[in-house]
């Protein structure tokens, strides 16, 4: 078996309003679905630019599914993983998290926890290491 690494931007939102969640529903077009078939490892790079007067974090919720799809009933109702990107007023923040690639499908929600200010450049990028037959 050979290993190959693939990088793909799953979400790139210009602006996320105060208290907003993107995508608004599981399987929404704002965030791609990660197919972990033949995936050895999976990492998510999470980033956002906070308003200069911002005071609250951006929370990224990872949800899992055995079938994928765009219906809420096809996805877990409880987070598979969660990561909090701490607010850095006026600056860009970024973190990378490892996610267990056991579920067949994964997706991510970004939640702006600031009650007043929007965030910009909210992105999720996935890096996977795939197992390929020789």
CNS distance restraints for C-alpha pairs under 8 A (distance, minus, plus):
assign (resid   1 and name CA) (resid 131 and name CA) 6.45 0.50 0.50
assign (resid   1 and name CA) (resid 132 and name CA) 5.64 0.50 0.50
assign (resid   1 and name CA) (resid 133 and name CA) 4.68 0.50 0.50
assign (resid   1 and name CA) (resid 134 and name CA) 5.14 0.50 0.50
assign (resid   2 and name CA) (resid 131 and name CA) 5.94 0.50 0.50
assign (resid   2 and name CA) (resid 132 and name CA) 5.12 0.50 0.50
assign (resid   2 and name CA) (resid 133 and name CA) 6.17 0.50 0.50
assign (resid   2 and name CA) (resid 134 and name CA) 6.00 0.50 0.50
assign (resid   3 and name CA) (resid 129 and name CA) 6.37 0.50 0.50
assign (resid   3 and name CA) (resid 130 and name CA) 5.52 0.50 0.50
assign (resid   3 and name CA) (resid 131 and name CA) 4.88 0.50 0.50
assign (resid   3 and name CA) (resid 132 and name CA) 5.94 0.50 0.50
assign (resid   4 and name CA) (resid 129 and name CA) 5.58 0.50 0.50
assign (resid   4 and name CA) (resid 130 and name CA) 5.27 0.50 0.50
assign (resid   4 and name CA) (resid 131 and name CA) 6.78 0.50 0.50
assign (resid   4 and name CA) (resid 132 and name CA) 7.23 0.50 0.50
assign (resid   5 and name CA) (resid 127 and name CA) 6.90 0.50 0.50
assign (resid   5 and name CA) (resid 128 and name CA) 5.64 0.50 0.50
assign (resid   5 and name CA) (resid 129 and name CA) 4.43 0.50 0.50
assign (resid   5 and name CA) (resid 130 and name CA) 6.16 0.50 0.50
assign (resid   6 and name CA) (resid 127 and name CA) 5.62 0.50 0.50
assign (resid   6 and name CA) (resid 128 and name CA) 5.39 0.50 0.50
assign (resid   6 and name CA) (resid 129 and name CA) 6.45 0.50 0.50
assign (resid   6 and name CA) (resid 130 and name CA) 7.50 0.50 0.50
assign (resid   7 and name CA) (resid 125 and name CA) 7.04 0.50 0.50
assign (resid   7 and name CA) (resid 126 and name CA) 5.70 0.50 0.50
assign (resid   7 and name CA) (resid 127 and name CA) 4.44 0.50 0.50
assign (resid   7 and name CA) (resid 128 and name CA) 6.62 0.50 0.50
assign (resid   8 and name CA) (resid 125 and name CA) 5.68 0.50 0.50
assign (resid   8 and name CA) (resid 126 and name CA) 5.44 0.50 0.50
assign (resid   8 and name CA) (resid 127 and name CA) 6.63 0.50 0.50
assign (resid   9 and name CA) (resid 123 and name CA) 7.52 0.50 0.50
assign (resid   9 and name CA) (resid 124 and name CA) 6.12 0.50 0.50
assign (resid   9 and name CA) (resid 125 and name CA) 4.20 0.50 0.50
assign (resid   9 and name CA) (resid 126 and name CA) 6.32 0.50 0.50
assign (resid  10 and name CA) (resid  30 and name CA) 7.90 0.50 0.50
assign (resid  10 and name CA) (resid  31 and name CA) 5.17 0.50 0.50
assign (resid  10 and name CA) (resid  32 and name CA) 4.72 0.50 0.50
assign (resid  10 and name CA) (resid  33 and name CA) 7.45 0.50 0.50
assign (resid  10 and name CA) (resid 123 and name CA) 7.46 0.50 0.50
assign (resid  10 and name CA) (resid 124 and name CA) 5.44 0.50 0.50
assign (resid  10 and name CA) (resid 125 and name CA) 5.43 0.50 0.50
assign (resid  10 and name CA) (resid 126 and name CA) 6.85 0.50 0.50
assign (resid  11 and name CA) (resid  30 and name CA) 5.94 0.50 0.50
assign (resid  11 and name CA) (resid  31 and name CA) 4.70 0.50 0.50
assign (resid  11 and name CA) (resid  32 and name CA) 6.74 0.50 0.50
assign (resid  11 and name CA) (resid 122 and name CA) 7.33 0.50 0.50
assign (resid  11 and name CA) (resid 123 and name CA) 5.02 0.50 0.50
assign (resid  11 and name CA) (resid 124 and name CA) 4.90 0.50 0.50
assign (resid  11 and name CA) (resid 125 and name CA) 6.94 0.50 0.50
assign (resid  12 and name CA) (resid  30 and name CA) 7.61 0.50 0.50
assign (resid  12 and name CA) (resid  31 and name CA) 8.00 0.50 0.50
assign (resid  12 and name CA) (resid 121 and name CA) 6.47 0.50 0.50
assign (resid  12 and name CA) (resid 122 and name CA) 5.75 0.50 0.50
assign (resid  12 and name CA) (resid 123 and name CA) 4.51 0.50 0.50
assign (resid  12 and name CA) (resid 124 and name CA) 6.81 0.50 0.50
assign (resid  13 and name CA) (resid  30 and name CA) 7.51 0.50 0.50
assign (resid  13 and name CA) (resid 120 and name CA) 7.03 0.50 0.50
assign (resid  13 and name CA) (resid 121 and name CA) 5.63 0.50 0.50
assign (resid  13 and name CA) (resid 122 and name CA) 5.09 0.50 0.50
assign (resid  13 and name CA) (resid 123 and name CA) 6.39 0.50 0.50
assign (resid  14 and name CA) (resid 120 and name CA) 5.27 0.50 0.50
assign (resid  14 and name CA) (resid 121 and name CA) 4.84 0.50 0.50
assign (resid  14 and name CA) (resid 122 and name CA) 6.63 0.50 0.50
assign (resid  15 and name CA) (resid 118 and name CA) 6.59 0.50 0.50
assign (resid  15 and name CA) (resid 119 and name CA) 5.60 0.50 0.50
assign (resid  15 and name CA) (resid 120 and name CA) 4.27 0.50 0.50
assign (resid  15 and name CA) (resid 121 and name CA) 6.27 0.50 0.50
assign (resid  15 and name CA) (resid 122 and name CA) 6.98 0.50 0.50
assign (resid  16 and name CA) (resid  20 and name CA) 6.24 0.50 0.50
assign (resid  16 and name CA) (resid  21 and name CA) 7.60 0.50 0.50
assign (resid  16 and name CA) (resid  22 and name CA) 7.34 0.50 0.50
assign (resid  16 and name CA) (resid 112 and name CA) 6.76 0.50 0.50
assign (resid  16 and name CA) (resid 118 and name CA) 5.46 0.50 0.50
assign (resid  16 and name CA) (resid 119 and name CA) 5.25 0.50 0.50
assign (resid  16 and name CA) (resid 120 and name CA) 6.26 0.50 0.50
assign (resid  16 and name CA) (resid 122 and name CA) 7.26 0.50 0.50
assign (resid  17 and name CA) (resid 112 and name CA) 7.07 0.50 0.50
assign (resid  17 and name CA) (resid 117 and name CA) 6.83 0.50 0.50
assign (resid  17 and name CA) (resid 118 and name CA) 4.26 0.50 0.50
assign (resid  17 and name CA) (resid 119 and name CA) 6.60 0.50 0.50
assign (resid  18 and name CA) (resid 112 and name CA) 5.86 0.50 0.50
assign (resid  18 and name CA) (resid 113 and name CA) 6.92 0.50 0.50
assign (resid  18 and name CA) (resid 114 and name CA) 5.39 0.50 0.50
assign (resid  18 and name CA) (resid 115 and name CA) 5.18 0.50 0.50
assign (resid  18 and name CA) (resid 116 and name CA) 5.35 0.50 0.50
assign (resid  18 and name CA) (resid 117 and name CA) 5.02 0.50 0.50
assign (resid  18 and name CA) (resid 118 and name CA) 4.69 0.50 0.50
assign (resid  18 and name CA) (resid 119 and name CA) 7.54 0.50 0.50
assign (resid  19 and name CA) (resid 111 and name CA) 6.82 0.50 0.50
assign (resid  19 and name CA) (resid 112 and name CA) 5.05 0.50 0.50
assign (resid  19 and name CA) (resid 113 and name CA) 5.23 0.50 0.50
assign (resid  19 and name CA) (resid 114 and name CA) 5.80 0.50 0.50
assign (resid  19 and name CA) (resid 115 and name CA) 5.42 0.50 0.50
assign (resid  19 and name CA) (resid 116 and name CA) 7.76 0.50 0.50
assign (resid  20 and name CA) (resid 111 and name CA) 5.91 0.50 0.50
assign (resid  20 and name CA) (resid 112 and name CA) 5.57 0.50 0.50
assign (resid  20 and name CA) (resid 113 and name CA) 7.70 0.50 0.50
assign (resid  21 and name CA) (resid 109 and name CA) 6.63 0.50 0.50
assign (resid  21 and name CA) (resid 110 and name CA) 5.65 0.50 0.50
assign (resid  21 and name CA) (resid 111 and name CA) 4.43 0.50 0.50
assign (resid  21 and name CA) (resid 112 and name CA) 6.51 0.50 0.50
assign (resid  22 and name CA) (resid  30 and name CA) 6.72 0.50 0.50
assign (resid  22 and name CA) (resid  31 and name CA) 7.86 0.50 0.50
assign (resid  22 and name CA) (resid 109 and name CA) 5.53 0.50 0.50
assign (resid  22 and name CA) (resid 110 and name CA) 5.25 0.50 0.50
assign (resid  22 and name CA) (resid 111 and name CA) 6.54 0.50 0.50
assign (resid  23 and name CA) (resid  27 and name CA) 7.71 0.50 0.50
assign (resid  23 and name CA) (resid  28 and name CA) 5.30 0.50 0.50
assign (resid  23 and name CA) (resid  29 and name CA) 7.13 0.50 0.50
assign (resid  23 and name CA) (resid  30 and name CA) 5.34 0.50 0.50
assign (resid  23 and name CA) (resid  31 and name CA) 6.48 0.50 0.50
assign (resid  23 and name CA) (resid 109 and name CA) 5.88 0.50 0.50
assign (resid  23 and name CA) (resid 110 and name CA) 7.27 0.50 0.50
assign (resid  24 and name CA) (resid  28 and name CA) 6.80 0.50 0.50
assign (resid  25 and name CA) (resid  72 and name CA) 7.19 0.50 0.50
assign (resid  26 and name CA) (resid  70 and name CA) 6.38 0.50 0.50
assign (resid  26 and name CA) (resid  71 and name CA) 6.94 0.50 0.50
assign (resid  26 and name CA) (resid  72 and name CA) 5.69 0.50 0.50
assign (resid  26 and name CA) (resid  75 and name CA) 7.34 0.50 0.50
assign (resid  26 and name CA) (resid 107 and name CA) 7.66 0.50 0.50
assign (resid  26 and name CA) (resid 109 and name CA) 7.91 0.50 0.50
assign (resid  27 and name CA) (resid  31 and name CA) 7.28 0.50 0.50
assign (resid  27 and name CA) (resid  32 and name CA) 7.51 0.50 0.50
assign (resid  27 and name CA) (resid  33 and name CA) 7.05 0.50 0.50
assign (resid  27 and name CA) (resid  68 and name CA) 7.89 0.50 0.50
assign (resid  27 and name CA) (resid  69 and name CA) 6.29 0.50 0.50
assign (resid  27 and name CA) (resid  70 and name CA) 4.26 0.50 0.50
assign (resid  27 and name CA) (resid  71 and name CA) 6.86 0.50 0.50
assign (resid  27 and name CA) (resid  72 and name CA) 7.60 0.50 0.50
assign (resid  27 and name CA) (resid 107 and name CA) 7.32 0.50 0.50
assign (resid  28 and name CA) (resid  32 and name CA) 7.88 0.50 0.50
assign (resid  28 and name CA) (resid  70 and name CA) 6.81 0.50 0.50
assign (resid  31 and name CA) (resid 107 and name CA) 6.98 0.50 0.50
assign (resid  31 and name CA) (resid 108 and name CA) 6.69 0.50 0.50
assign (resid  31 and name CA) (resid 109 and name CA) 7.61 0.50 0.50
assign (resid  32 and name CA) (resid 107 and name CA) 6.71 0.50 0.50
assign (resid  33 and name CA) (resid  68 and name CA) 7.49 0.50 0.50
assign (resid  33 and name CA) (resid 105 and name CA) 6.65 0.50 0.50
assign (resid  33 and name CA) (resid 106 and name CA) 5.87 0.50 0.50
assign (resid  33 and name CA) (resid 107 and name CA) 5.00 0.50 0.50
assign (resid  34 and name CA) (resid 105 and name CA) 5.44 0.50 0.50
assign (resid  34 and name CA) (resid 106 and name CA) 5.00 0.50 0.50
assign (resid  34 and name CA) (resid 107 and name CA) 6.14 0.50 0.50
assign (resid  35 and name CA) (resid 104 and name CA) 5.98 0.50 0.50
assign (resid  35 and name CA) (resid 105 and name CA) 4.82 0.50 0.50
assign (resid  35 and name CA) (resid 106 and name CA) 6.82 0.50 0.50
assign (resid  36 and name CA) (resid 101 and name CA) 5.87 0.50 0.50
assign (resid  36 and name CA) (resid 102 and name CA) 7.39 0.50 0.50
assign (resid  36 and name CA) (resid 103 and name CA) 7.01 0.50 0.50
assign (resid  36 and name CA) (resid 104 and name CA) 5.17 0.50 0.50
assign (resid  36 and name CA) (resid 105 and name CA) 5.90 0.50 0.50
assign (resid  36 and name CA) (resid 106 and name CA) 7.65 0.50 0.50
assign (resid  37 and name CA) (resid 104 and name CA) 6.04 0.50 0.50
assign (resid  38 and name CA) (resid 130 and name CA) 5.69 0.50 0.50
assign (resid  38 and name CA) (resid 131 and name CA) 5.31 0.50 0.50
assign (resid  38 and name CA) (resid 132 and name CA) 7.29 0.50 0.50
assign (resid  39 and name CA) (resid 101 and name CA) 6.57 0.50 0.50
assign (resid  39 and name CA) (resid 128 and name CA) 6.51 0.50 0.50
assign (resid  39 and name CA) (resid 129 and name CA) 5.84 0.50 0.50
assign (resid  39 and name CA) (resid 130 and name CA) 4.40 0.50 0.50
assign (resid  39 and name CA) (resid 131 and name CA) 5.94 0.50 0.50
assign (resid  40 and name CA) (resid 101 and name CA) 7.01 0.50 0.50
assign (resid  40 and name CA) (resid 128 and name CA) 7.32 0.50 0.50
assign (resid  40 and name CA) (resid 129 and name CA) 5.47 0.50 0.50
assign (resid  40 and name CA) (resid 130 and name CA) 5.61 0.50 0.50
assign (resid  40 and name CA) (resid 131 and name CA) 6.22 0.50 0.50
assign (resid  41 and name CA) (resid  98 and name CA) 7.81 0.50 0.50
assign (resid  41 and name CA) (resid  99 and name CA) 7.59 0.50 0.50
assign (resid  41 and name CA) (resid 100 and name CA) 7.02 0.50 0.50
assign (resid  41 and name CA) (resid 101 and name CA) 6.14 0.50 0.50
assign (resid  41 and name CA) (resid 128 and name CA) 5.50 0.50 0.50
assign (resid  41 and name CA) (resid 129 and name CA) 5.16 0.50 0.50
assign (resid  41 and name CA) (resid 130 and name CA) 7.35 0.50 0.50
assign (resid  42 and name CA) (resid  98 and name CA) 6.01 0.50 0.50
assign (resid  42 and name CA) (resid  99 and name CA) 5.48 0.50 0.50
assign (resid  42 and name CA) (resid 100 and name CA) 6.62 0.50 0.50
assign (resid  42 and name CA) (resid 101 and name CA) 5.89 0.50 0.50
assign (resid  42 and name CA) (resid 126 and name CA) 6.99 0.50 0.50
assign (resid  42 and name CA) (resid 127 and name CA) 5.83 0.50 0.50
assign (resid  42 and name CA) (resid 128 and name CA) 4.44 0.50 0.50
assign (resid  42 and name CA) (resid 129 and name CA) 6.61 0.50 0.50
assign (resid  43 and name CA) (resid  96 and name CA) 6.61 0.50 0.50
assign (resid  43 and name CA) (resid  97 and name CA) 5.52 0.50 0.50
assign (resid  43 and name CA) (resid  98 and name CA) 4.33 0.50 0.50
assign (resid  43 and name CA) (resid  99 and name CA) 5.66 0.50 0.50
assign (resid  43 and name CA) (resid 126 and name CA) 5.75 0.50 0.50
assign (resid  43 and name CA) (resid 127 and name CA) 5.22 0.50 0.50
assign (resid  43 and name CA) (resid 128 and name CA) 6.36 0.50 0.50
assign (resid  44 and name CA) (resid  96 and name CA) 5.49 0.50 0.50
assign (resid  44 and name CA) (resid  97 and name CA) 5.36 0.50 0.50
assign (resid  44 and name CA) (resid  98 and name CA) 6.45 0.50 0.50
assign (resid  44 and name CA) (resid  99 and name CA) 7.21 0.50 0.50
assign (resid  44 and name CA) (resid 124 and name CA) 6.59 0.50 0.50
assign (resid  44 and name CA) (resid 125 and name CA) 5.64 0.50 0.50
assign (resid  44 and name CA) (resid 126 and name CA) 4.56 0.50 0.50
assign (resid  44 and name CA) (resid 127 and name CA) 6.36 0.50 0.50
assign (resid  45 and name CA) (resid  94 and name CA) 7.01 0.50 0.50
assign (resid  45 and name CA) (resid  95 and name CA) 5.77 0.50 0.50
assign (resid  45 and name CA) (resid  96 and name CA) 4.27 0.50 0.50
assign (resid  45 and name CA) (resid  97 and name CA) 6.56 0.50 0.50
assign (resid  45 and name CA) (resid 123 and name CA) 7.86 0.50 0.50
assign (resid  45 and name CA) (resid 124 and name CA) 5.66 0.50 0.50
assign (resid  45 and name CA) (resid 125 and name CA) 5.02 0.50 0.50
assign (resid  45 and name CA) (resid 126 and name CA) 6.25 0.50 0.50
assign (resid  45 and name CA) (resid 127 and name CA) 7.89 0.50 0.50
assign (resid  46 and name CA) (resid  60 and name CA) 7.76 0.50 0.50
assign (resid  46 and name CA) (resid  85 and name CA) 7.61 0.50 0.50
assign (resid  46 and name CA) (resid  94 and name CA) 5.55 0.50 0.50
assign (resid  46 and name CA) (resid  95 and name CA) 5.37 0.50 0.50
assign (resid  46 and name CA) (resid  96 and name CA) 6.11 0.50 0.50
assign (resid  46 and name CA) (resid  97 and name CA) 7.97 0.50 0.50
assign (resid  46 and name CA) (resid 122 and name CA) 7.76 0.50 0.50
assign (resid  46 and name CA) (resid 123 and name CA) 5.91 0.50 0.50
assign (resid  46 and name CA) (resid 124 and name CA) 4.86 0.50 0.50
assign (resid  46 and name CA) (resid 125 and name CA) 6.72 0.50 0.50
assign (resid  47 and name CA) (resid  85 and name CA) 7.44 0.50 0.50
assign (resid  47 and name CA) (resid  92 and name CA) 7.10 0.50 0.50
assign (resid  47 and name CA) (resid  93 and name CA) 5.54 0.50 0.50
assign (resid  47 and name CA) (resid  94 and name CA) 4.23 0.50 0.50
assign (resid  47 and name CA) (resid  95 and name CA) 6.54 0.50 0.50
assign (resid  47 and name CA) (resid 121 and name CA) 7.45 0.50 0.50
assign (resid  47 and name CA) (resid 122 and name CA) 5.67 0.50 0.50
assign (resid  47 and name CA) (resid 123 and name CA) 5.23 0.50 0.50
assign (resid  47 and name CA) (resid 124 and name CA) 6.67 0.50 0.50
assign (resid  48 and name CA) (resid  58 and name CA) 7.60 0.50 0.50
assign (resid  48 and name CA) (resid  92 and name CA) 5.64 0.50 0.50
assign (resid  48 and name CA) (resid  93 and name CA) 5.64 0.50 0.50
assign (resid  48 and name CA) (resid  94 and name CA) 6.77 0.50 0.50
assign (resid  48 and name CA) (resid 119 and name CA) 6.64 0.50 0.50
assign (resid  48 and name CA) (resid 120 and name CA) 6.13 0.50 0.50
assign (resid  48 and name CA) (resid 121 and name CA) 5.32 0.50 0.50
assign (resid  48 and name CA) (resid 122 and name CA) 4.28 0.50 0.50
assign (resid  48 and name CA) (resid 123 and name CA) 6.39 0.50 0.50
assign (resid  49 and name CA) (resid  90 and name CA) 6.90 0.50 0.50
assign (resid  49 and name CA) (resid  91 and name CA) 5.51 0.50 0.50
assign (resid  49 and name CA) (resid  92 and name CA) 4.07 0.50 0.50
assign (resid  49 and name CA) (resid  93 and name CA) 6.28 0.50 0.50
assign (resid  49 and name CA) (resid 119 and name CA) 5.75 0.50 0.50
assign (resid  49 and name CA) (resid 120 and name CA) 5.10 0.50 0.50
assign (resid  49 and name CA) (resid 121 and name CA) 5.79 0.50 0.50
assign (resid  49 and name CA) (resid 122 and name CA) 6.88 0.50 0.50
assign (resid  50 and name CA) (resid  54 and name CA) 6.05 0.50 0.50
assign (resid  50 and name CA) (resid  87 and name CA) 6.47 0.50 0.50
assign (resid  50 and name CA) (resid  88 and name CA) 6.24 0.50 0.50
assign (resid  50 and name CA) (resid  89 and name CA) 5.37 0.50 0.50
assign (resid  50 and name CA) (resid  90 and name CA) 5.20 0.50 0.50
assign (resid  50 and name CA) (resid  91 and name CA) 5.67 0.50 0.50
assign (resid  50 and name CA) (resid  92 and name CA) 6.35 0.50 0.50
assign (resid  50 and name CA) (resid  93 and name CA) 7.80 0.50 0.50
assign (resid  50 and name CA) (resid 118 and name CA) 7.49 0.50 0.50
assign (resid  50 and name CA) (resid 119 and name CA) 5.00 0.50 0.50
assign (resid  50 and name CA) (resid 120 and name CA) 6.64 0.50 0.50
assign (resid  51 and name CA) (resid  89 and name CA) 5.69 0.50 0.50
assign (resid  51 and name CA) (resid  90 and name CA) 4.91 0.50 0.50
assign (resid  51 and name CA) (resid  91 and name CA) 7.50 0.50 0.50
assign (resid  51 and name CA) (resid 117 and name CA) 6.32 0.50 0.50
assign (resid  51 and name CA) (resid 118 and name CA) 6.54 0.50 0.50
assign (resid  51 and name CA) (resid 119 and name CA) 5.90 0.50 0.50
assign (resid  51 and name CA) (resid 120 and name CA) 7.78 0.50 0.50
assign (resid  52 and name CA) (resid  89 and name CA) 4.56 0.50 0.50
assign (resid  52 and name CA) (resid  90 and name CA) 3.57 0.50 0.50
assign (resid  52 and name CA) (resid  91 and name CA) 7.29 0.50 0.50
assign (resid  53 and name CA) (resid  89 and name CA) 5.88 0.50 0.50
assign (resid  53 and name CA) (resid  90 and name CA) 6.98 0.50 0.50
assign (resid  53 and name CA) (resid 117 and name CA) 7.43 0.50 0.50
assign (resid  54 and name CA) (resid  87 and name CA) 7.02 0.50 0.50
assign (resid  54 and name CA) (resid  88 and name CA) 7.73 0.50 0.50
assign (resid  54 and name CA) (resid  89 and name CA) 5.27 0.50 0.50
assign (resid  54 and name CA) (resid  90 and name CA) 7.40 0.50 0.50
assign (resid  54 and name CA) (resid 114 and name CA) 6.74 0.50 0.50
assign (resid  54 and name CA) (resid 116 and name CA) 7.70 0.50 0.50
assign (resid  54 and name CA) (resid 117 and name CA) 5.91 0.50 0.50
assign (resid  55 and name CA) (resid  87 and name CA) 6.22 0.50 0.50
assign (resid  55 and name CA) (resid  88 and name CA) 7.99 0.50 0.50
assign (resid  55 and name CA) (resid  89 and name CA) 6.88 0.50 0.50
assign (resid  55 and name CA) (resid 114 and name CA) 6.33 0.50 0.50
assign (resid  56 and name CA) (resid  86 and name CA) 7.30 0.50 0.50
assign (resid  56 and name CA) (resid  87 and name CA) 5.47 0.50 0.50
assign (resid  56 and name CA) (resid 112 and name CA) 7.61 0.50 0.50
assign (resid  56 and name CA) (resid 113 and name CA) 5.46 0.50 0.50
assign (resid  56 and name CA) (resid 114 and name CA) 4.57 0.50 0.50
assign (resid  56 and name CA) (resid 115 and name CA) 7.86 0.50 0.50
assign (resid  57 and name CA) (resid  84 and name CA) 6.56 0.50 0.50
assign (resid  57 and name CA) (resid  85 and name CA) 5.68 0.50 0.50
assign (resid  57 and name CA) (resid  86 and name CA) 4.72 0.50 0.50
assign (resid  57 and name CA) (resid  87 and name CA) 4.56 0.50 0.50
assign (resid  57 and name CA) (resid 112 and name CA) 6.65 0.50 0.50
assign (resid  57 and name CA) (resid 113 and name CA) 5.64 0.50 0.50
assign (resid  57 and name CA) (resid 114 and name CA) 6.73 0.50 0.50
assign (resid  58 and name CA) (resid  84 and name CA) 5.98 0.50 0.50
assign (resid  58 and name CA) (resid  85 and name CA) 5.19 0.50 0.50
assign (resid  58 and name CA) (resid  86 and name CA) 6.71 0.50 0.50
assign (resid  58 and name CA) (resid  87 and name CA) 7.11 0.50 0.50
assign (resid  58 and name CA) (resid 110 and name CA) 6.64 0.50 0.50
assign (resid  58 and name CA) (resid 111 and name CA) 5.55 0.50 0.50
assign (resid  58 and name CA) (resid 112 and name CA) 4.81 0.50 0.50
assign (resid  58 and name CA) (resid 113 and name CA) 5.88 0.50 0.50
assign (resid  58 and name CA) (resid 114 and name CA) 7.93 0.50 0.50
assign (resid  59 and name CA) (resid  82 and name CA) 7.18 0.50 0.50
assign (resid  59 and name CA) (resid  83 and name CA) 5.85 0.50 0.50
assign (resid  59 and name CA) (resid  84 and name CA) 4.46 0.50 0.50
assign (resid  59 and name CA) (resid  85 and name CA) 6.08 0.50 0.50
assign (resid  59 and name CA) (resid 110 and name CA) 5.79 0.50 0.50
assign (resid  59 and name CA) (resid 111 and name CA) 5.12 0.50 0.50
assign (resid  59 and name CA) (resid 112 and name CA) 6.72 0.50 0.50
assign (resid  59 and name CA) (resid 113 and name CA) 7.19 0.50 0.50
assign (resid  60 and name CA) (resid  82 and name CA) 5.67 0.50 0.50
assign (resid  60 and name CA) (resid  83 and name CA) 5.24 0.50 0.50
assign (resid  60 and name CA) (resid  84 and name CA) 6.27 0.50 0.50
assign (resid  60 and name CA) (resid  85 and name CA) 7.73 0.50 0.50
assign (resid  60 and name CA) (resid 108 and name CA) 6.46 0.50 0.50
assign (resid  60 and name CA) (resid 109 and name CA) 5.52 0.50 0.50
assign (resid  60 and name CA) (resid 110 and name CA) 4.57 0.50 0.50
assign (resid  60 and name CA) (resid 111 and name CA) 6.32 0.50 0.50
assign (resid  61 and name CA) (resid  79 and name CA) 6.06 0.50 0.50
assign (resid  61 and name CA) (resid  80 and name CA) 7.71 0.50 0.50
assign (resid  61 and name CA) (resid  81 and name CA) 6.27 0.50 0.50
assign (resid  61 and name CA) (resid  82 and name CA) 4.62 0.50 0.50
assign (resid  61 and name CA) (resid  83 and name CA) 6.73 0.50 0.50
assign (resid  61 and name CA) (resid 108 and name CA) 5.48 0.50 0.50
assign (resid  61 and name CA) (resid 109 and name CA) 5.04 0.50 0.50
assign (resid  61 and name CA) (resid 110 and name CA) 6.50 0.50 0.50
assign (resid  61 and name CA) (resid 111 and name CA) 7.93 0.50 0.50
assign (resid  62 and name CA) (resid  79 and name CA) 5.70 0.50 0.50
assign (resid  62 and name CA) (resid  80 and name CA) 5.53 0.50 0.50
assign (resid  62 and name CA) (resid  81 and name CA) 5.01 0.50 0.50
assign (resid  62 and name CA) (resid  82 and name CA) 5.82 0.50 0.50
assign (resid  62 and name CA) (resid 106 and name CA) 6.66 0.50 0.50
assign (resid  62 and name CA) (resid 107 and name CA) 5.70 0.50 0.50
assign (resid  62 and name CA) (resid 108 and name CA) 4.52 0.50 0.50
assign (resid  62 and name CA) (resid 109 and name CA) 6.56 0.50 0.50
assign (resid  63 and name CA) (resid  75 and name CA) 6.91 0.50 0.50
assign (resid  63 and name CA) (resid  76 and name CA) 6.17 0.50 0.50
assign (resid  63 and name CA) (resid  77 and name CA) 7.67 0.50 0.50
assign (resid  63 and name CA) (resid  78 and name CA) 7.10 0.50 0.50
assign (resid  63 and name CA) (resid  79 and name CA) 5.10 0.50 0.50
assign (resid  63 and name CA) (resid  80 and name CA) 5.11 0.50 0.50
assign (resid  63 and name CA) (resid  81 and name CA) 7.04 0.50 0.50
assign (resid  63 and name CA) (resid 106 and name CA) 5.61 0.50 0.50
assign (resid  63 and name CA) (resid 107 and name CA) 5.42 0.50 0.50
assign (resid  63 and name CA) (resid 108 and name CA) 6.25 0.50 0.50
assign (resid  64 and name CA) (resid  75 and name CA) 6.03 0.50 0.50
assign (resid  64 and name CA) (resid  76 and name CA) 5.73 0.50 0.50
assign (resid  64 and name CA) (resid  79 and name CA) 7.57 0.50 0.50
assign (resid  64 and name CA) (resid  80 and name CA) 5.98 0.50 0.50
assign (resid  64 and name CA) (resid 103 and name CA) 6.08 0.50 0.50
assign (resid  64 and name CA) (resid 104 and name CA) 7.54 0.50 0.50
assign (resid  64 and name CA) (resid 105 and name CA) 5.66 0.50 0.50
assign (resid  64 and name CA) (resid 106 and name CA) 4.57 0.50 0.50
assign (resid  64 and name CA) (resid 107 and name CA) 6.66 0.50 0.50
assign (resid  65 and name CA) (resid  74 and name CA) 6.38 0.50 0.50
assign (resid  65 and name CA) (resid  75 and name CA) 4.75 0.50 0.50
assign (resid  65 and name CA) (resid  76 and name CA) 6.06 0.50 0.50
assign (resid  65 and name CA) (resid 103 and name CA) 6.38 0.50 0.50
assign (resid  65 and name CA) (resid 104 and name CA) 6.36 0.50 0.50
assign (resid  65 and name CA) (resid 105 and name CA) 5.11 0.50 0.50
assign (resid  65 and name CA) (resid 106 and name CA) 6.40 0.50 0.50
assign (resid  66 and name CA) (resid  74 and name CA) 7.73 0.50 0.50
assign (resid  66 and name CA) (resid  75 and name CA) 7.73 0.50 0.50
assign (resid  66 and name CA) (resid 103 and name CA) 6.25 0.50 0.50
assign (resid  66 and name CA) (resid 104 and name CA) 5.18 0.50 0.50
assign (resid  66 and name CA) (resid 105 and name CA) 6.11 0.50 0.50
assign (resid  67 and name CA) (resid  74 and name CA) 6.42 0.50 0.50
assign (resid  67 and name CA) (resid  75 and name CA) 7.92 0.50 0.50
assign (resid  67 and name CA) (resid 104 and name CA) 7.18 0.50 0.50
assign (resid  67 and name CA) (resid 105 and name CA) 6.98 0.50 0.50
assign (resid  68 and name CA) (resid  74 and name CA) 6.31 0.50 0.50
assign (resid  68 and name CA) (resid  75 and name CA) 6.94 0.50 0.50
assign (resid  68 and name CA) (resid 104 and name CA) 7.73 0.50 0.50
assign (resid  68 and name CA) (resid 105 and name CA) 5.57 0.50 0.50
assign (resid  68 and name CA) (resid 106 and name CA) 7.73 0.50 0.50
assign (resid  69 and name CA) (resid  74 and name CA) 6.35 0.50 0.50
assign (resid  70 and name CA) (resid  74 and name CA) 7.34 0.50 0.50
assign (resid  71 and name CA) (resid  75 and name CA) 7.40 0.50 0.50
assign (resid  76 and name CA) (resid  80 and name CA) 7.92 0.50 0.50
assign (resid  81 and name CA) (resid  99 and name CA) 7.40 0.50 0.50
assign (resid  83 and name CA) (resid  97 and name CA) 7.72 0.50 0.50
assign (resid  85 and name CA) (resid  93 and name CA) 6.96 0.50 0.50
assign (resid  85 and name CA) (resid  94 and name CA) 7.14 0.50 0.50
assign (resid  85 and name CA) (resid  95 and name CA) 7.04 0.50 0.50
assign (resid  86 and name CA) (resid  93 and name CA) 7.54 0.50 0.50
assign (resid  87 and name CA) (resid  93 and name CA) 7.54 0.50 0.50
assign (resid  88 and name CA) (resid  92 and name CA) 7.06 0.50 0.50
assign (resid  88 and name CA) (resid  93 and name CA) 6.63 0.50 0.50
assign (resid 108 and name CA) (resid 124 and name CA) 7.87 0.50 0.50
assign (resid 110 and name CA) (resid 122 and name CA) 7.87 0.50 0.50
assign (resid 112 and name CA) (resid 118 and name CA) 7.35 0.50 0.50
assign (resid 112 and name CA) (resid 119 and name CA) 7.16 0.50 0.50
assign (resid 114 and name CA) (resid 118 and name CA) 7.31 0.50 0.50
